[in-house]
Amino acid sequence: MKHLTTILAAVLCAVCLSGCEEQKTQEQIDTYMESHITEFNYKGHKFLLYKQTYAKGGVGGITHDPDCPCHKEGGEE
């Protein structure tokens, strides 16, 4: 019974000490995401590179920028 009481006390302390995480506004989320995006050009096209925000880093993904001039010219090359 002592072990159960000790475990429950430890869990209760951990919950109390951890507190509640502050809720972020949409503007804070957008700013954070924007800081992890890099624009680059390749063979006349614009691309967006998404950097990973966890582990050792690296590339999370690459996409053809929707604002690339080729979209305004009537299609991709």
PDB file with one MODEL, atoms N, CA, C and O in Angstrom:
MODEL        1
ATOM      1  N   MET A   1       0.825  -1.194   0.000  1.00  0.00           N
ATOM      2  CA  MET A   1       0.000   0.000   0.000  1.00  0.00           C
ATOM      3  C   MET A   1       0.867   1.255   0.000  1.00  0.00           C
ATOM      4  O   MET A   1       0.501   2.266  -0.599  1.00  0.00           O
ATOM      5  N   LYS A   2       2.039   1.188   0.686  1.00  0.00           N
ATOM      6  CA  LYS A   2       2.928   2.347   0.714  1.00  0.00           C
ATOM      7  C   LYS A   2       3.418   2.699  -0.685  1.00  0.00           C
ATOM      8  O   LYS A   2       3.545   3.873  -1.032  1.00  0.00           O
ATOM      9  N   HIS A   3       3.697   1.660  -1.491  1.00  0.00           N
ATOM     10  CA  HIS A   3       4.189   1.899  -2.844  1.00  0.00           C
ATOM     11  C   HIS A   3       3.126   2.604  -3.685  1.00  0.00           C
ATOM     12  O   HIS A   3       3.432   3.529  -4.438  1.00  0.00           O
ATOM     13  N   LEU A   4       1.904   2.169  -3.553  1.00  0.00           N
ATOM     14  CA  LEU A   4       0.814   2.788  -4.311  1.00  0.00           C
ATOM     15  C   LEU A   4       0.645   4.253  -3.907  1.00  0.00           C
ATOM     16  O   LEU A   4       0.451   5.114  -4.765  1.00  0.00           O
ATOM     17  N   THR A   5       0.717   4.531  -2.636  1.00  0.00           N
ATOM     18  CA  THR A   5       0.597   5.900  -2.146  1.00  0.00           C
ATOM     19  C   THR A   5       1.743   6.765  -2.664  1.00  0.00           C
ATOM     20  O   THR A   5       1.538   7.906  -3.076  1.00  0.00           O
ATOM     21  N   THR A   6       2.944   6.208  -2.637  1.00  0.00           N
ATOM     22  CA  THR A   6       4.119   6.939  -3.130  1.00  0.00           C
ATOM     23  C   THR A   6       3.986   7.238  -4.620  1.00  0.00           C
ATOM     24  O   THR A   6       4.294   8.346  -5.059  1.00  0.00           O
ATOM     25  N   ILE A   7       3.533   6.266  -5.392  1.00  0.00           N
ATOM     26  CA  ILE A   7       3.351   6.451  -6.831  1.00  0.00           C
ATOM     27  C   ILE A   7       2.286   7.509  -7.094  1.00  0.00           C
ATOM     28  O   ILE A   7       2.491   8.396  -7.922  1.00  0.00           O
ATOM     29  N   LEU A   8       1.178   7.428  -6.416  1.00  0.00           N
ATOM     30  CA  LEU A   8       0.106   8.413  -6.606  1.00  0.00           C
ATOM     31  C   LEU A   8       0.575   9.821  -6.219  1.00  0.00           C
ATOM     32  O   LEU A   8       0.225  10.793  -6.888  1.00  0.00           O
ATOM     33  N   ALA A   9       1.355   9.936  -5.155  1.00  0.00           N
ATOM     34  CA  ALA A   9       1.877  11.242  -4.747  1.00  0.00           C
ATOM     35  C   ALA A   9       2.827  11.795  -5.805  1.00  0.00           C
ATOM     36  O   ALA A   9       2.801  12.987  -6.110  1.00  0.00           O
ATOM     37  N   ALA A  10       3.665  10.922  -6.361  1.00  0.00           N
ATOM     38  CA  ALA A  10       4.606  11.358  -7.399  1.00  0.00           C
ATOM     39  C   ALA A  10       3.858  11.830  -8.638  1.00  0.00           C
ATOM     40  O   ALA A  10       4.216  12.850  -9.227  1.00  0.00           O
ATOM     41  N   VAL A  11       2.831  11.102  -9.035  1.00  0.00           N
ATOM     42  CA  VAL A  11       2.042  11.483 -10.208  1.00  0.00           C
ATOM     43  C   VAL A  11       1.340  12.818  -9.948  1.00  0.00           C
ATOM     44  O   VAL A  11       1.312  13.683 -10.824  1.00  0.00           O
ATOM     45  N   LEU A  12       0.787  12.987  -8.780  1.00  0.00           N
ATOM     46  CA  LEU A  12       0.099  14.227  -8.432  1.00  0.00           C
ATOM     47  C   LEU A  12       1.071  15.411  -8.452  1.00  0.00           C
ATOM     48  O   LEU A  12       0.732  16.481  -8.956  1.00  0.00           O
ATOM     49  N   CYS A  13       2.259  15.225  -7.914  1.00  0.00           N
ATOM     50  CA  CYS A  13       3.277  16.287  -7.938  1.00  0.00           C
ATOM     51  C   CYS A  13       3.678  16.627  -9.372  1.00  0.00           C
ATOM     52  O   CYS A  13       3.827  17.800  -9.714  1.00  0.00           O
ATOM     53  N   ALA A  14       3.850  15.615 -10.201  1.00  0.00           N
ATOM     54  CA  ALA A  14       4.239  15.845 -11.591  1.00  0.00           C
ATOM     55  C   ALA A  14       3.169  16.642 -12.325  1.00  0.00           C
ATOM     56  O   ALA A  14       3.493  17.552 -13.088  1.00  0.00           O
ATOM     57  N   VAL A  15       1.916  16.317 -12.107  1.00  0.00           N
ATOM     58  CA  VAL A  15       0.813  17.031 -12.758  1.00  0.00           C
ATOM     59  C   VAL A  15       0.759  18.478 -12.271  1.00  0.00           C
ATOM     60  O   VAL A  15       0.568  19.394 -13.072  1.00  0.00           O
ATOM     61  N   CYS A  16       0.923  18.686 -10.983  1.00  0.00           N
ATOM     62  CA  CYS A  16       0.876  20.045 -10.429  1.00  0.00           C
ATOM     63  C   CYS A  16       2.040  20.896 -10.910  1.00  0.00           C
ATOM     64  O   CYS A  16       1.859  22.075 -11.216  1.00  0.00           O
ATOM     65  N   LEU A  17       3.220  20.322 -10.981  1.00  0.00           N
ATOM     66  CA  LEU A  17       4.406  21.071 -11.386  1.00  0.00           C
ATOM     67  C   LEU A  17       4.435  21.378 -12.875  1.00  0.00           C
ATOM     68  O   LEU A  17       5.007  22.384 -13.294  1.00  0.00           O
ATOM     69  N   SER A  18       3.821  20.514 -13.673  1.00  0.00           N
ATOM     70  CA  SER A  18       3.851  20.729 -15.126  1.00  0.00           C
ATOM     71  C   SER A  18       2.969  21.898 -15.539  1.00  0.00           C
ATOM     72  O   SER A  18       3.281  22.583 -16.513  1.00  0.00           O
ATOM     73  N   GLY A  19       1.889  22.139 -14.831  1.00  0.00           N
ATOM     74  CA  GLY A  19       1.011  23.256 -15.128  1.00  0.00           C
ATOM     75  C   GLY A  19       0.313  23.098 -16.457  1.00  0.00           C
ATOM     76  O   GLY A  19       0.304  22.017 -17.046  1.00  0.00           O
ATOM     77  N   CYS A  20      -0.271  24.179 -16.920  1.00  0.00           N
ATOM     78  CA  CYS A  20      -0.969  24.178 -18.197  1.00  0.00           C
ATOM     79  C   CYS A  20      -0.119  24.896 -19.234  1.00  0.00           C
ATOM     80  O   CYS A  20       0.543  25.888 -18.929  1.00  0.00           O
ATOM     81  N   GLU A  21      -0.143  24.393 -20.445  1.00  0.00           N
ATOM     82  CA  GLU A  21       0.605  25.027 -21.528  1.00  0.00           C
ATOM     83  C   GLU A  21      -0.194  26.209 -22.055  1.00  0.00           C
ATOM     84  O   GLU A  21      -1.406  26.118 -22.251  1.00  0.00           O
ATOM     85  N   GLU A  22       0.502  27.320 -22.281  1.00  0.00           N
ATOM     86  CA  GLU A  22      -0.150  28.526 -22.785  1.00  0.00           C
ATOM     87  C   GLU A  22      -0.636  28.307 -24.211  1.00  0.00           C
ATOM     88  O   GLU A  22       0.092  27.777 -25.050  1.00  0.00           O
ATOM     89  N   GLN A  23      -1.860  28.716 -24.476  1.00  0.00           N
ATOM     90  CA  GLN A  23      -2.422  28.601 -25.817  1.00  0.00           C
ATOM     91  C   GLN A  23      -1.824  29.680 -26.706  1.00  0.00           C
ATOM     92  O   GLN A  23      -1.714  30.835 -26.294  1.00  0.00           O
ATOM     93  N   LYS A  24      -1.435  29.309 -27.927  1.00  0.00           N
ATOM     94  CA  LYS A  24      -0.836  30.257 -28.853  1.00  0.00           C
ATOM     95  C   LYS A  24      -1.915  30.819 -29.772  1.00  0.00           C
ATOM     96  O   LYS A  24      -2.884  30.143 -30.117  1.00  0.00           O
ATOM     97  N   THR A  25      -1.715  32.076 -30.154  1.00  0.00           N
ATOM     98  CA  THR A  25      -2.647  32.702 -31.089  1.00  0.00           C
ATOM     99  C   THR A  25      -2.303  32.237 -32.503  1.00  0.00           C
ATOM    100  O   THR A  25      -1.216  31.712 -32.745  1.00  0.00           O
ATOM    101  N   GLN A  26      -3.226  32.430 -33.422  1.00  0.00           N
ATOM    102  CA  GLN A  26      -2.985  32.049 -34.814  1.00  0.00           C
ATOM    103  C   GLN A  26      -1.816  32.845 -35.383  1.00  0.00           C
ATOM    104  O   GLN A  26      -1.041  32.325 -36.186  1.00  0.00           O
ATOM    105  N   GLU A  27      -1.686  34.099 -34.972  1.00  0.00           N
ATOM    106  CA  GLU A  27      -0.570  34.930 -35.444  1.00  0.00           C
ATOM    107  C   GLU A  27       0.772  34.350 -34.980  1.00  0.00           C
ATOM    108  O   GLU A  27       1.736  34.346 -35.745  1.00  0.00           O
ATOM    109  N   GLN A  28       0.844  33.864 -33.742  1.00  0.00           N
ATOM    110  CA  GLN A  28       2.073  33.251 -33.237  1.00  0.00           C
ATOM    111  C   GLN A  28       2.394  31.968 -34.003  1.00  0.00           C
ATOM    112  O   GLN A  28       3.554  31.704 -34.317  1.00  0.00           O
ATOM    113  N   ILE A  29       1.380  31.183 -34.300  1.00  0.00           N
ATOM    114  CA  ILE A  29       1.576  29.943 -35.051  1.00  0.00           C
ATOM    115  C   ILE A  29       2.059  30.257 -36.458  1.00  0.00           C
ATOM    116  O   ILE A  29       2.982  29.613 -36.956  1.00  0.00           O
ATOM    117  N   ASP A  30       1.436  31.252 -37.108  1.00  0.00           N
ATOM    118  CA  ASP A  30       1.836  31.634 -38.470  1.00  0.00           C
ATOM    119  C   ASP A  30       3.277  32.128 -38.502  1.00  0.00           C
ATOM    120  O   ASP A  30       4.032  31.768 -39.406  1.00  0.00           O
ATOM    121  N   THR A  31       3.667  32.943 -37.536  1.00  0.00           N
ATOM    122  CA  THR A  31       5.033  33.463 -37.469  1.00  0.00           C
ATOM    123  C   THR A  31       6.031  32.332 -37.279  1.00  0.00           C
ATOM    124  O   THR A  31       7.089  32.324 -37.909  1.00  0.00           O
ATOM    125  N   TYR A  32       5.702  31.375 -36.413  1.00  0.00           N
ATOM    126  CA  TYR A  32       6.577  30.233 -36.172  1.00  0.00           C
ATOM    127  C   TYR A  32       6.741  29.396 -37.446  1.00  0.00           C
ATOM    128  O   TYR A  32       7.855  29.009 -37.797  1.00  0.00           O
ATOM    129  N   MET A  33       5.634  29.120 -38.133  1.00  0.00           N
ATOM    130  CA  MET A  33       5.697  28.319 -39.353  1.00  0.00           C
ATOM    131  C   MET A  33       6.477  29.054 -40.447  1.00  0.00           C
ATOM    132  O   MET A  33       7.273  28.445 -41.162  1.00  0.00           O
ATOM    133  N   GLU A  34       6.250  30.346 -40.573  1.00  0.00           N
ATOM    134  CA  GLU A  34       6.942  31.135 -41.583  1.00  0.00           C
ATOM    135  C   GLU A  34       8.455  31.113 -41.373  1.00  0.00           C
ATOM    136  O   GLU A  34       9.219  31.158 -42.337  1.00  0.00           O
ATOM    137  N   SER A  35       8.883  31.046 -40.130  1.00  0.00           N
ATOM    138  CA  SER A  35      10.319  31.036 -39.841  1.00  0.00           C
ATOM    139  C   SER A  35      10.986  29.728 -40.270  1.00  0.00           C
ATOM    140  O   SER A  35      12.214  29.647 -40.291  1.00  0.00           O
ATOM    141  N   HIS A  36      10.207  28.711 -40.610  1.00  0.00           N
ATOM    142  CA  HIS A  36      10.748  27.416 -41.024  1.00  0.00           C
ATOM    143  C   HIS A  36      10.576  27.151 -42.523  1.00  0.00           C
ATOM    144  O   HIS A  36      10.766  26.025 -42.982  1.00  0.00           O
ATOM    145  N   ILE A  37      10.217  28.193 -43.284  1.00  0.00           N
ATOM    146  CA  ILE A  37      10.031  28.056 -44.730  1.00  0.00           C
ATOM    147  C   ILE A  37      11.094  28.877 -45.448  1.00  0.00           C
ATOM    148  O   ILE A  37      11.317  30.041 -45.117  1.00  0.00           O
ATOM    149  N   THR A  38      11.746  28.266 -46.428  1.00  0.00           N
ATOM    150  CA  THR A  38      12.745  28.955 -47.239  1.00  0.00           C
ATOM    151  C   THR A  38      12.311  28.900 -48.698  1.00  0.00           C
ATOM    152  O   THR A  38      11.945  27.834 -49.195  1.00  0.00           O
ATOM    153  N   GLU A  39      12.348  30.028 -49.386  1.00  0.00           N
ATOM    154  CA  GLU A  39      12.028  30.082 -50.813  1.00  0.00           C
ATOM    155  C   GLU A  39      13.323  29.932 -51.600  1.00  0.00           C
ATOM    156  O   GLU A  39      14.354  30.484 -51.216  1.00  0.00           O
ATOM    157  N   PHE A  40      13.270  29.174 -52.717  1.00  0.00           N
ATOM    158  CA  PHE A  40      14.431  29.070 -53.589  1.00  0.00           C
ATOM    159  C   PHE A  40      13.970  28.867 -55.028  1.00  0.00           C
ATOM    160  O   PHE A  40      12.843  28.440 -55.281  1.00  0.00           O
ATOM    161  N   ASN A  41      14.862  29.180 -55.967  1.00  0.00           N
ATOM    162  CA  ASN A  41      14.583  29.036 -57.402  1.00  0.00           C
ATOM    163  C   ASN A  41      15.381  27.871 -57.954  1.00  0.00           C
ATOM    164  O   ASN A  41      16.518  27.631 -57.550  1.00  0.00           O
ATOM    165  N   TYR A  42      14.765  27.143 -58.890  1.00  0.00           N
ATOM    166  CA  TYR A  42      15.433  26.030 -59.552  1.00  0.00           C
ATOM    167  C   TYR A  42      14.884  25.916 -60.966  1.00  0.00           C
ATOM    168  O   TYR A  42      13.684  25.727 -61.169  1.00  0.00           O
ATOM    169  N   LYS A  43      15.774  26.034 -61.933  1.00  0.00           N
ATOM    170  CA  LYS A  43      15.415  25.941 -63.351  1.00  0.00           C
ATOM    171  C   LYS A  43      14.231  26.842 -63.714  1.00  0.00           C
ATOM    172  O   LYS A  43      13.306  26.431 -64.414  1.00  0.00           O
ATOM    173  N   GLY A  44      14.286  28.077 -63.220  1.00  0.00           N
ATOM    174  CA  GLY A  44      13.269  29.061 -63.573  1.00  0.00           C
ATOM    175  C   GLY A  44      11.968  28.954 -62.807  1.00  0.00           C
ATOM    176  O   GLY A  44      11.018  29.672 -63.118  1.00  0.00           O
ATOM    177  N   HIS A  45      11.893  28.080 -61.814  1.00  0.00           N
ATOM    178  CA  HIS A  45      10.672  27.917 -61.026  1.00  0.00           C
ATOM    179  C   HIS A  45      10.954  28.260 -59.572  1.00  0.00           C
ATOM    180  O   HIS A  45      12.085  28.132 -59.103  1.00  0.00           O
ATOM    181  N   LYS A  46       9.920  28.696 -58.862  1.00  0.00           N
ATOM    182  CA  LYS A  46      10.039  29.000 -57.440  1.00  0.00           C
ATOM    183  C   LYS A  46       9.525  27.808 -56.626  1.00  0.00           C
ATOM    184  O   LYS A  46       8.493  27.218 -56.947  1.00  0.00           O
ATOM    185  N   PHE A  47      10.265  27.470 -55.571  1.00  0.00           N
ATOM    186  CA  PHE A  47       9.895  26.369 -54.690  1.00  0.00           C
ATOM    187  C   PHE A  47       9.933  26.826 -53.239  1.00  0.00           C
ATOM    188  O   PHE A  47      10.593  27.811 -52.906  1.00  0.00           O
ATOM    189  N   LEU A  48       9.217  26.101 -52.374  1.00  0.00           N
ATOM    190  CA  LEU A  48       9.214  26.342 -50.939  1.00  0.00           C
ATOM    191  C   LEU A  48       9.788  25.109 -50.250  1.00  0.00           C
ATOM    192  O   LEU A  48       9.357  23.986 -50.511  1.00  0.00           O
ATOM    193  N   LEU A  49      10.757  25.324 -49.374  1.00  0.00           N
ATOM    194  CA  LEU A  49      11.374  24.233 -48.623  1.00  0.00           C
ATOM    195  C   LEU A  49      10.924  24.359 -47.172  1.00  0.00           C
ATOM    196  O   LEU A  49      11.114  25.400 -46.543  1.00  0.00           O
ATOM    197  N   TYR A  50      10.330  23.300 -46.648  1.00  0.00           N
ATOM    198  CA  TYR A  50       9.865  23.271 -45.266  1.00  0.00           C
ATOM    199  C   TYR A  50      10.909  22.551 -44.423  1.00  0.00           C
ATOM    200  O   TYR A  50      11.196  21.376 -44.653  1.00  0.00           O
ATOM    201  N   LYS A  51      11.483  23.264 -43.433  1.00  0.00           N
ATOM    202  CA  LYS A  51      12.491  22.669 -42.557  1.00  0.00           C
ATOM    203  C   LYS A  51      11.792  21.944 -41.407  1.00  0.00           C
ATOM    204  O   LYS A  51      10.784  22.415 -40.881  1.00  0.00           O
ATOM    205  N   GLN A  52      12.346  20.791 -41.027  1.00  0.00           N
ATOM    206  CA  GLN A  52      11.811  20.067 -39.880  1.00  0.00           C
ATOM    207  C   GLN A  52      12.089  20.872 -38.623  1.00  0.00           C
ATOM    208  O   GLN A  52      13.105  21.561 -38.533  1.00  0.00           O
ATOM    209  N   THR A  53      11.201  20.787 -37.665  1.00  0.00           N
ATOM    210  CA  THR A  53      11.364  21.542 -36.429  1.00  0.00           C
ATOM    211  C   THR A  53      11.605  20.621 -35.238  1.00  0.00           C
ATOM    212  O   THR A  53      11.465  21.046 -34.091  1.00  0.00           O
ATOM    213  N   TYR A  54      11.959  19.388 -35.491  1.00  0.00           N
ATOM    214  CA  TYR A  54      12.189  18.446 -34.413  1.00  0.00           C
ATOM    215  C   TYR A  54      13.371  17.555 -34.772  1.00  0.00           C
ATOM    216  O   TYR A  54      13.889  17.615 -35.887  1.00  0.00           O
ATOM    217  N   ALA A  55      13.786  16.739 -33.829  1.00  0.00           N
ATOM    218  CA  ALA A  55      14.910  15.804 -34.000  1.00  0.00           C
ATOM    219  C   ALA A  55      16.170  16.557 -34.427  1.00  0.00           C
ATOM    220  O   ALA A  55      16.474  17.614 -33.874  1.00  0.00           O
ATOM    221  N   LYS A  56      16.900  16.025 -35.400  1.00  0.00           N
ATOM    222  CA  LYS A  56      18.157  16.630 -35.838  1.00  0.00           C
ATOM    223  C   LYS A  56      17.963  17.628 -36.958  1.00  0.00           C
ATOM    224  O   LYS A  56      18.945  18.153 -37.484  1.00  0.00           O
ATOM    225  N   GLY A  57      16.747  17.902 -37.333  1.00  0.00           N
ATOM    226  CA  GLY A  57      16.473  18.847 -38.409  1.00  0.00           C
ATOM    227  C   GLY A  57      16.482  18.161 -39.757  1.00  0.00           C
ATOM    228  O   GLY A  57      16.449  16.934 -39.845  1.00  0.00           O
ATOM    229  N   GLY A  58      16.525  18.948 -40.785  1.00  0.00           N
ATOM    230  CA  GLY A  58      16.505  18.411 -42.132  1.00  0.00           C
ATOM    231  C   GLY A  58      15.330  18.981 -42.899  1.00  0.00           C
ATOM    232  O   GLY A  58      14.710  19.956 -42.474  1.00  0.00           O
ATOM    233  N   VAL A  59      15.032  18.375 -44.015  1.00  0.00           N
ATOM    234  CA  VAL A  59      13.949  18.846 -44.877  1.00  0.00           C
ATOM    235  C   VAL A  59      12.670  18.098 -44.553  1.00  0.00           C
ATOM    236  O   VAL A  59      12.647  16.868 -44.526  1.00  0.00           O
ATOM    237  N   GLY A  60      11.603  18.852 -44.308  1.00  0.00           N
ATOM    238  CA  GLY A  60      10.310  18.251 -44.054  1.00  0.00           C
ATOM    239  C   GLY A  60       9.509  18.076 -45.326  1.00  0.00           C
ATOM    240  O   GLY A  60       8.629  17.218 -45.403  1.00  0.00           O
ATOM    241  N   GLY A  61       9.819  18.901 -46.339  1.00  0.00           N
ATOM    242  CA  GLY A  61       9.114  18.795 -47.613  1.00  0.00           C
ATOM    243  C   GLY A  61       9.468  19.943 -48.533  1.00  0.00           C
ATOM    244  O   GLY A  61       9.963  20.981 -48.092  1.00  0.00           O
ATOM    245  N   ILE A  62       9.212  19.750 -49.813  1.00  0.00           N
ATOM    246  CA  ILE A  62       9.434  20.772 -50.828  1.00  0.00           C
ATOM    247  C   ILE A  62       8.193  20.808 -51.709  1.00  0.00           C
ATOM    248  O   ILE A  62       7.641  19.764 -52.057  1.00  0.00           O
ATOM    249  N   THR A  63       7.756  22.015 -52.068  1.00  0.00           N
ATOM    250  CA  THR A  63       6.604  22.139 -52.941  1.00  0.00           C
ATOM    251  C   THR A  63       6.830  23.263 -53.952  1.00  0.00           C
ATOM    252  O   THR A  63       7.565  24.214 -53.687  1.00  0.00           O
ATOM    253  N   HIS A  64       6.196  23.138 -55.096  1.00  0.00           N
ATOM    254  CA  HIS A  64       6.236  24.162 -56.136  1.00  0.00           C
ATOM    255  C   HIS A  64       5.406  25.335 -55.636  1.00  0.00           C
ATOM    256  O   HIS A  64       4.225  25.179 -55.324  1.00  0.00           O
ATOM    257  N   ASP A  65       6.018  26.497 -55.562  1.00  0.00           N
ATOM    258  CA  ASP A  65       5.352  27.687 -55.040  1.00  0.00           C
ATOM    259  C   ASP A  65       4.130  28.029 -55.891  1.00  0.00           C
ATOM    260  O   ASP A  65       4.250  28.168 -57.108  1.00  0.00           O
ATOM    261  N   PRO A  66       2.960  28.167 -55.272  1.00  0.00           N
ATOM    262  CA  PRO A  66       1.767  28.530 -56.038  1.00  0.00           C
ATOM    263  C   PRO A  66       1.876  29.919 -56.672  1.00  0.00           C
ATOM    264  O   PRO A  66       1.128  30.231 -57.598  1.00  0.00           O
ATOM    265  N   ASP A  67       2.788  30.747 -56.188  1.00  0.00           N
ATOM    266  CA  ASP A  67       3.005  32.080 -56.757  1.00  0.00           C
ATOM    267  C   ASP A  67       4.083  32.079 -57.835  1.00  0.00           C
ATOM    268  O   ASP A  67       4.504  33.147 -58.282  1.00  0.00           O
ATOM    269  N   CYS A  68       4.534  30.911 -58.257  1.00  0.00           N
ATOM    270  CA  CYS A  68       5.548  30.808 -59.306  1.00  0.00           C
ATOM    271  C   CYS A  68       5.010  31.429 -60.591  1.00  0.00           C
ATOM    272  O   CYS A  68       3.846  31.224 -60.938  1.00  0.00           O
ATOM    273  N   PRO A  69       5.851  32.189 -61.302  1.00  0.00           N
ATOM    274  CA  PRO A  69       5.400  32.824 -62.538  1.00  0.00           C
ATOM    275  C   PRO A  69       4.852  31.841 -63.583  1.00  0.00           C
ATOM    276  O   PRO A  69       4.020  32.229 -64.403  1.00  0.00           O
ATOM    277  N   CYS A  70       5.293  30.598 -63.570  1.00  0.00           N
ATOM    278  CA  CYS A  70       4.817  29.641 -64.573  1.00  0.00           C
ATOM    279  C   CYS A  70       3.312  29.391 -64.464  1.00  0.00           C
ATOM    280  O   CYS A  70       2.675  29.045 -65.458  1.00  0.00           O
ATOM    281  N   HIS A  71       2.742  29.558 -63.286  1.00  0.00           N
ATOM    282  CA  HIS A  71       1.297  29.372 -63.118  1.00  0.00           C
ATOM    283  C   HIS A  71       0.503  30.485 -63.786  1.00  0.00           C
ATOM    284  O   HIS A  71      -0.636  30.277 -64.202  1.00  0.00           O
ATOM    285  N   LYS A  72       1.101  31.656 -63.887  1.00  0.00           N
ATOM    286  CA  LYS A  72       0.430  32.800 -64.500  1.00  0.00           C
ATOM    287  C   LYS A  72       0.541  32.762 -66.016  1.00  0.00           C
ATOM    288  O   LYS A  72      -0.216  33.438 -66.714  1.00  0.00           O
ATOM    289  N   GLU A  73       1.481  31.975 -66.528  1.00  0.00           N
ATOM    290  CA  GLU A  73       1.701  31.891 -67.968  1.00  0.00           C
ATOM    291  C   GLU A  73       0.821  30.832 -68.629  1.00  0.00           C
ATOM    292  O   GLU A  73       0.892  30.632 -69.842  1.00  0.00           O
ATOM    293  N   GLY A  74       0.002  30.161 -67.841  1.00  0.00           N
ATOM    294  CA  GLY A  74      -0.905  29.192 -68.414  1.00  0.00           C
ATOM    295  C   GLY A  74      -0.502  27.741 -68.257  1.00  0.00           C
ATOM    296  O   GLY A  74      -0.992  26.892 -69.002  1.00  0.00           O
ATOM    297  N   GLY A  75       0.366  27.430 -67.325  1.00  0.00           N
ATOM    298  CA  GLY A  75       0.702  26.031 -67.069  1.00  0.00           C
ATOM    299  C   GLY A  75       2.161  25.842 -66.773  1.00  0.00           C
ATOM    300  O   GLY A  75       2.989  26.727 -66.989  1.00  0.00           O
ATOM    301  N   GLU A  76       2.463  24.637 -66.259  1.00  0.00           N
ATOM    302  CA  GLU A  76       3.845  24.302 -65.919  1.00  0.00           C
ATOM    303  C   GLU A  76       4.597  23.850 -67.148  1.00  0.00           C
ATOM    304  O   GLU A  76       4.014  23.355 -68.113  1.00  0.00           O
ATOM    305  N   GLU A  77       5.915  24.032 -67.093  1.00  0.00           N
ATOM    306  CA  GLU A  77       6.771  23.581 -68.190  1.00  0.00           C
ATOM    307  C   GLU A  77       7.271  22.192 -67.908  1.00  0.00           C
ATOM    308  O   GLU A  77       8.011  21.627 -68.713  1.00  0.00           O
TER     309      GLU A  77
ENDMDL
END
